């Protein structure tokens, strides 16, 4: 009787761990998949600024098109630091239309290799899209 109980307990725990390990989902990007939903298609999701002099203000536009069937609405754009500021339109972007997210990076506070992320929240089937940029801030006095 104890062997059967122990066997059932081990089997139950094994199934529990397998389900939790392999059944995990990215909950922010999990919902009903609407085939007519807007789709945000960026020209590029990564940009390298190269070498930047200390104090320079760098601007880059992440350009995108709504390749879906419904109007695209960008509800929020966030960054991980005060040195990076996003600007975007809060107007709906219709099917086939293009727009951009303007990123302004101020290189006055940090030196050396920089890697930043921009989180874009929208009404697409995958509501979170992460954009990235890198650069090297040169603090030398050359």
Short mmCIF file of the C-alpha atoms (twelve columns), coordinates in Angstrom:
data_MODEL
# 
_entry.id   MODEL 
# 
loop_
_atom_site.group_PDB 
_atom_site.id 
_atom_site.type_symbol 
_atom_site.label_atom_id 
_atom_site.label_alt_id 
_atom_site.label_comp_id 
_atom_site.label_asym_id 
_atom_site.label_seq_id 
_atom_site.Cartn_x 
_atom_site.Cartn_y 
_atom_site.Cartn_z 
_atom_site.pdbx_PDB_model_num 
ATOM 1   C CA . UNK A 1   0.000  0.000  0.000   1 
ATOM 2   C CA . UNK A 2   2.829  2.436  0.871   1 
ATOM 3   C CA . UNK A 3   4.602  1.675  -2.424  1 
ATOM 4   C CA . UNK A 4   1.462  2.532  -4.400  1 
ATOM 5   C CA . UNK A 5   0.921  5.755  -2.409  1 
ATOM 6   C CA . UNK A 6   4.559  6.781  -2.854  1 
ATOM 7   C CA . UNK A 7   4.402  5.936  -6.573  1 
ATOM 8   C CA . UNK A 8   1.244  8.040  -7.022  1 
ATOM 9   C CA . UNK A 9   2.821  10.917 -5.092  1 
ATOM 10  C CA . UNK A 10  5.992  10.831 -7.217  1 
ATOM 11  C CA . UNK A 11  3.947  10.629 -10.431 1 
ATOM 12  C CA . UNK A 12  1.784  13.567 -9.346  1 
ATOM 13  C CA . UNK A 13  4.795  15.706 -8.427  1 
ATOM 14  C CA . UNK A 14  6.514  14.800 -11.686 1 
ATOM 15  C CA . UNK A 15  3.459  15.841 -13.725 1 
ATOM 16  C CA . UNK A 16  3.181  19.069 -11.712 1 
ATOM 17  C CA . UNK A 17  6.823  20.024 -12.370 1 
ATOM 18  C CA . UNK A 18  6.668  19.093 -16.054 1 
ATOM 19  C CA . UNK A 19  3.548  21.223 -16.504 1 
ATOM 20  C CA . UNK A 20  5.128  24.188 -14.691 1 
ATOM 21  C CA . UNK A 21  8.468  23.945 -16.489 1 
ATOM 22  C CA . UNK A 22  7.197  23.415 -20.026 1 
ATOM 23  C CA . UNK A 23  3.772  25.013 -19.782 1 
ATOM 24  C CA . UNK A 24  4.929  28.520 -18.805 1 
ATOM 25  C CA . UNK A 25  3.811  31.361 -21.020 1 
ATOM 26  C CA . UNK A 26  4.695  34.994 -21.303 1 
ATOM 27  C CA . UNK A 27  1.428  36.175 -19.753 1 
ATOM 28  C CA . UNK A 28  1.616  39.759 -21.095 1 
ATOM 29  C CA . UNK A 29  1.662  38.422 -24.655 1 
ATOM 30  C CA . UNK A 30  -0.948 35.685 -24.155 1 
ATOM 31  C CA . UNK A 31  -4.551 36.316 -25.130 1 
ATOM 32  C CA . UNK A 32  -7.025 35.443 -27.827 1 
ATOM 33  C CA . UNK A 33  -5.351 35.623 -31.247 1 
ATOM 34  C CA . UNK A 34  -7.420 37.879 -33.484 1 
ATOM 35  C CA . UNK A 35  -6.557 37.289 -37.171 1 
ATOM 36  C CA . UNK A 36  -7.807 40.807 -37.999 1 
ATOM 37  C CA . UNK A 37  -5.782 42.560 -35.298 1 
ATOM 38  C CA . UNK A 38  -3.295 45.306 -36.094 1 
ATOM 39  C CA . UNK A 39  0.318  44.232 -36.637 1 
ATOM 40  C CA . UNK A 40  3.225  46.549 -35.871 1 
ATOM 41  C CA . UNK A 41  6.092  45.890 -38.305 1 
ATOM 42  C CA . UNK A 42  9.275  47.823 -37.545 1 
ATOM 43  C CA . UNK A 43  11.884 48.498 -40.236 1 
ATOM 44  C CA . UNK A 44  14.404 47.537 -37.548 1 
ATOM 45  C CA . UNK A 45  14.111 46.703 -33.852 1 
ATOM 46  C CA . UNK A 46  17.781 47.491 -33.116 1 
ATOM 47  C CA . UNK A 47  20.056 50.474 -33.721 1 
ATOM 48  C CA . UNK A 48  23.748 51.006 -32.937 1 
ATOM 49  C CA . UNK A 49  24.702 54.658 -32.460 1 
ATOM 50  C CA . UNK A 50  28.401 53.812 -32.620 1 
ATOM 51  C CA . UNK A 51  30.739 56.187 -30.748 1 
ATOM 52  C CA . UNK A 52  29.048 59.145 -29.065 1 
ATOM 53  C CA . UNK A 53  30.887 62.049 -27.420 1 
ATOM 54  C CA . UNK A 54  29.983 62.829 -23.796 1 
ATOM 55  C CA . UNK A 55  27.134 65.334 -23.686 1 
ATOM 56  C CA . UNK A 56  25.851 64.651 -27.205 1 
ATOM 57  C CA . UNK A 57  22.109 64.371 -27.708 1 
ATOM 58  C CA . UNK A 58  21.314 61.639 -30.207 1 
ATOM 59  C CA . UNK A 59  17.968 61.178 -31.968 1 
ATOM 60  C CA . UNK A 60  16.783 58.063 -33.771 1 
ATOM 61  C CA . UNK A 61  13.395 57.220 -35.280 1 
ATOM 62  C CA . UNK A 62  12.181 53.630 -35.083 1 
ATOM 63  C CA . UNK A 63  9.916  53.532 -38.146 1 
ATOM 64  C CA . UNK A 64  7.032  51.088 -38.428 1 
ATOM 65  C CA . UNK A 65  3.975  50.199 -40.510 1 
ATOM 66  C CA . UNK A 66  0.626  48.770 -39.470 1 
ATOM 67  C CA . UNK A 67  0.515  45.605 -41.606 1 
ATOM 68  C CA . UNK A 68  -2.614 44.303 -39.879 1 
ATOM 69  C CA . UNK A 69  -6.284 44.834 -40.664 1 
ATOM 70  C CA . UNK A 70  -7.435 47.083 -37.801 1 
ATOM 71  C CA . UNK A 71  -6.206 50.501 -36.591 1 
ATOM 72  C CA . UNK A 72  -3.035 50.290 -34.501 1 
ATOM 73  C CA . UNK A 73  -2.940 52.185 -31.208 1 
ATOM 74  C CA . UNK A 74  0.298  52.606 -29.277 1 
ATOM 75  C CA . UNK A 75  -0.858 53.031 -25.694 1 
ATOM 76  C CA . UNK A 76  2.528  53.555 -24.037 1 
ATOM 77  C CA . UNK A 77  6.269  53.596 -24.652 1 
ATOM 78  C CA . UNK A 78  8.641  53.260 -21.706 1 
ATOM 79  C CA . UNK A 79  12.399 53.307 -21.239 1 
ATOM 80  C CA . UNK A 80  14.658 52.064 -18.476 1 
ATOM 81  C CA . UNK A 81  16.309 55.391 -17.655 1 
ATOM 82  C CA . UNK A 82  15.854 59.158 -17.672 1 
ATOM 83  C CA . UNK A 83  18.563 59.498 -20.329 1 
ATOM 84  C CA . UNK A 84  16.222 58.098 -23.006 1 
ATOM 85  C CA . UNK A 85  12.990 59.871 -23.940 1 
ATOM 86  C CA . UNK A 86  10.397 58.424 -26.353 1 
ATOM 87  C CA . UNK A 87  7.895  60.408 -28.421 1 
ATOM 88  C CA . UNK A 88  5.038  58.830 -30.389 1 
ATOM 89  C CA . UNK A 89  1.631  59.656 -31.790 1 
ATOM 90  C CA . UNK A 90  -1.423 58.685 -29.785 1 
ATOM 91  C CA . UNK A 91  -3.558 58.767 -32.950 1 
ATOM 92  C CA . UNK A 92  -4.674 55.435 -34.461 1 
ATOM 93  C CA . UNK A 93  -2.503 54.228 -37.355 1 
ATOM 94  C CA . UNK A 94  -4.732 52.687 -40.015 1 
ATOM 95  C CA . UNK A 95  -4.001 49.570 -42.069 1 
ATOM 96  C CA . UNK A 96  -1.032 50.236 -44.369 1 
ATOM 97  C CA . UNK A 97  -0.075 53.518 -42.706 1 
ATOM 98  C CA . UNK A 98  3.347  54.214 -41.233 1 
ATOM 99  C CA . UNK A 99  4.593  56.196 -38.273 1 
ATOM 100 C CA . UNK A 100 7.606  56.322 -35.975 1 
ATOM 101 C CA . UNK A 101 8.746  56.330 -32.376 1 
ATOM 102 C CA . UNK A 102 11.307 59.080 -31.860 1 
ATOM 103 C CA . UNK A 103 14.011 58.253 -29.318 1 
ATOM 104 C CA . UNK A 104 16.172 60.987 -27.799 1 
ATOM 105 C CA . UNK A 105 19.263 59.795 -25.920 1 
ATOM 106 C CA . UNK A 106 21.247 62.200 -23.718 1 
ATOM 107 C CA . UNK A 107 24.796 60.946 -23.167 1 
ATOM 108 C CA . UNK A 108 25.752 63.268 -20.328 1 
ATOM 109 C CA . UNK A 109 25.496 60.904 -17.340 1 
ATOM 110 C CA . UNK A 110 26.943 57.528 -18.321 1 
ATOM 111 C CA . UNK A 111 30.151 56.581 -20.091 1 
ATOM 112 C CA . UNK A 112 31.403 53.504 -21.912 1 
ATOM 113 C CA . UNK A 113 29.279 50.811 -23.507 1 
ATOM 114 C CA . UNK A 114 25.555 51.525 -23.391 1 
ATOM 115 C CA . UNK A 115 22.658 49.174 -24.122 1 
ATOM 116 C CA . UNK A 116 19.109 50.452 -23.715 1 
ATOM 117 C CA . UNK A 117 15.627 49.001 -24.202 1 
ATOM 118 C CA . UNK A 118 12.398 50.675 -25.198 1 
ATOM 119 C CA . UNK A 119 9.123  48.881 -24.404 1 
ATOM 120 C CA . UNK A 120 6.277  49.560 -26.842 1 
ATOM 121 C CA . UNK A 121 2.731  48.695 -25.707 1 
ATOM 122 C CA . UNK A 122 -0.017 48.450 -28.312 1 
ATOM 123 C CA . UNK A 123 -3.315 46.771 -29.191 1 
ATOM 124 C CA . UNK A 124 -1.691 44.004 -31.283 1 
ATOM 125 C CA . UNK A 125 -1.946 40.271 -30.596 1 
ATOM 126 C CA . UNK A 126 1.520  40.619 -29.043 1 
ATOM 127 C CA . UNK A 127 0.968  43.786 -26.995 1 
ATOM 128 C CA . UNK A 128 4.606  44.239 -25.916 1 
ATOM 129 C CA . UNK A 129 7.429  44.839 -28.380 1 
ATOM 130 C CA . UNK A 130 10.959 45.615 -27.146 1 
ATOM 131 C CA . UNK A 131 13.250 47.827 -29.202 1 
ATOM 132 C CA . UNK A 132 16.960 48.120 -28.431 1 
ATOM 133 C CA . UNK A 133 19.851 50.452 -29.103 1 
ATOM 134 C CA . UNK A 134 23.527 50.469 -28.213 1 
ATOM 135 C CA . UNK A 135 26.414 52.865 -28.373 1 
ATOM 136 C CA . UNK A 136 29.702 53.782 -26.782 1 
ATOM 137 C CA . UNK A 137 29.875 57.081 -24.890 1 
ATOM 138 C CA . UNK A 138 33.408 58.467 -25.114 1 
ATOM 139 C CA . UNK A 139 34.266 60.445 -21.978 1 
ATOM 140 C CA . UNK A 140 37.770 61.378 -23.137 1 
ATOM 141 C CA . UNK A 141 38.599 65.045 -23.732 1 
ATOM 142 C CA . UNK A 142 39.840 64.576 -27.285 1 
# 
